[in-house]
Amino acid sequence: MRFDDRNEMLRPGYLPFESGVMRHDDGSVTIAALTRMPRCRAKMVDWWFGWLGGTDTYKLWHPVDHLFSDWEGRRADGHYHGARHLVHETLGGDGEVHKLRVHFRDPHEVFDPAGYDGVDGVAICARPGSLEKPINLGHMTHFVRNTDYGCEMRTRFWLGDIHAQDDGAPLPEAMRAGIRAAALGDDFCARLHRHSIEEMGYLADLLPVLYRQVTQDASF
């Protein structure tokens, strides 16, 4: 599925493509991952992105791949909509260090607002971009739905809509096509898919206890 089809995620059940790498004719890519999170709730995942701080806590999320974490523009109460997460990470513990500026968004700006409000869950939405160049590489969401056993996370990276970080303006198509070809190779996409599965697996393991310890909220 493409970013234009994102409201399909608001429907109950599952879509035909829930995990893997899907390439499109224009060179853009959709990367999907599905993580089941027993004993977790969507509110815990939302809390995590507001609580997550510097490098020490970032490494809890993936002790091998995650190297550095800082924030721009996050409110004192930890609310992350509109903030930018500055990270360094590898995809597999070797090779290139990816330096990213992840621009978090209100999910009502991404999904149909009424449809989103009808979902028992939360969507963590952002534009992933470069920390060294003023461009974003596309869009992403971690779409979390509550279940009877906890919750599940359906991650989507819609990569290839290359645009300026400051105002969201699209770059010339020839430039966008060149960046897609250089940045979205098969090895990178396979590593990002694996990384998504791994980091959310780490989060599923640590979150139920961590959330209750920090917040003192023991409700399910």
N, C-alpha and C positions, 0 to 999 in steps of 0.2 A: 504494500500500500504506500501511496505517496502522502506528503504532508497535506495536500488538498483533501484527502480522504480521512483526515484525523477524527472527524466526528463519528466515524464508524466505531471507534473505541468506546463510545458512550453506550452502545447497545449491550444487552446481556449476552452471556456466552462468549465464544471465541471466534476469531477470524481465521481464514484459511492459512494465513502466514503469521505465526506467533514466535518463531525463533529461527534465526539464520540471517543470511545476507542476500538481499535482492537488488540486482542491478537494473537500471532503467536505460532506455535508449539514448537519453541525453547526457549520460555519464554520471547522473546522480545515483545515490545508493540509499536504500533503507536497510537498517540493521535492527533486528528485533531480538529480544530475550525475554523469557518468562521465568520468574523466580517465585516459588511458593515459600511462604514465610510463616511457619507454624508458631502460634502463641504471640504473634505480632498483630498490631492493628494499624490501620491507615494513619490514625492520629500520631502513632509513634514515629512513623516515617516522616511525617510533616514536622514533628518536633525535632527529629535528628538534624534536618537541614537548617533549623534555627539555632540548634545548640552546637553543631559542628564548628570547631574553631581553627586553631593553628595546626602545625604539622603533627604534633603528638596525637591529637584526636583523629586527624585525617588518616594516620597510619593504622588506626584500629580498623578502618574500613577496608584496607588492603595493605598488609604489612610489607609486601614485596614491591608492588607497583607504585604505591603512593609515596612521593618524596618530599613535597612541600605544599603548604596551604596557608593562604591569607585571604582577607576579604576587603572589598571596597564598598562603601555605601550601605552597610547593614545597620539597621536601627539598633539602638541600645537595648531594646527588648528582645533582640535576636531575630526579628521578623526579616525574612530573606527576600520577599518579593521586591524586585527593583535593585537588589544588591548584585555584586559581581564577585564570584569566587575565583581566586587566582591560584592556580595549581600547577605543579610539575608532576608528571607521572610517566612511567614506562608502560608498555603493553606486553607484559611477559617477563619483566625483570631484566631485560637486556635490550640492546639496540638504542634507538632514538629516545631522548627525553622530550616529551611533548609538554610545551608550556602554554597553558590555556587560560583564557578569561571567559568564564561561564556566566552569562547574563540571565539571571532568574526573572521570571515573568509571572504575573497573576494568571492562573489557568482560565479565568473568565475572558481574558484577552485572546486565548488560543482556541478554546473549545466553545461551542454554542452555550451561552451562559445558562439558559433554562435547562438544557439537557444535562449540563455538568452538575447543576444543583440537585438533580434527581438521582445522582450516583451515590451509593453508599461507599464513599472512599475519598481519595484526594489525588490530584495530579500535580507532580512537581515538574514545572515547565521551564525551559531555558533556551537561549541561543548560545551554542558553544562556539567560541572563537579563539583567535590567536592572542597570546599575551605579548607577542613581539611585533605584530602587524595589526593595523586597525580594521580587520575583517572578521566577520563571522562565517562559519562553514555551513550553517543550516539551522536546524531546529531539533529539539529533543524533548521527550517527556518520560517520566517514570510514573506510570498510571497505576495507582494502588487501589485494589478493591478488597473490602472486607469479605471474609468467608466464615463458614462455621468453625474452621480449625484455626483461623488467624486472619491472614490476608495474603494476597498475591500481587506481585509487581509485574506489569507488562511494560517493558522498556522499549522505546523507539528512538533511534537516531535517524532523522531525515537529513542527509548530508548532500550538499551540492547547490543549495540556494545561497550562493556566495553574495554577501552584502556588507556594506559599511557598518562598523560598530556604532558610530556616533548618531546617525540618523536613519539607519536601516535601508538606505538607498541601494538598489542593485548596481553591481558593477557592469561594465560593458560585457556583452556575451562572450566575446573572444577571450577576454581576461578570465571570466568565470569558467569557461571550458578548459583553459590551461591549468587553472588551479585544481579543478576536479581531477584532471588527468594526473597531475603531480601528487595530489594529496590522498586520493581515494583508491590506492592500489589494492590488489587482492590481499597482500600480506597484512596491510594496515587494517582492512575491514575484518579479516578473520581474527586478528589479535584483539580488536575492539569488541567483537562479539564475545570472545572468550573472557576478556576482562570484565565485561558487564555481568556475565554469569558469576564470575568469581567474587567480585566486590559485593554484589547483592547477596551472595551466599554468606560471606563474612557478616554482613549487616543483619541478616536473618538470625544468625547464631547469637550475636551480642546484644541485639536491641531489646528483647523482652526484659532482661535483667537490668541493663543499663538504664532504660527509661524509668523503671520503677524505683531504682536507687536514687536517681537524680530528682525526679519529680514527686516521688512519694504517692503517685497515682497507681493504685493496684486494681482499678476497674478494668474490665475487659470489654 
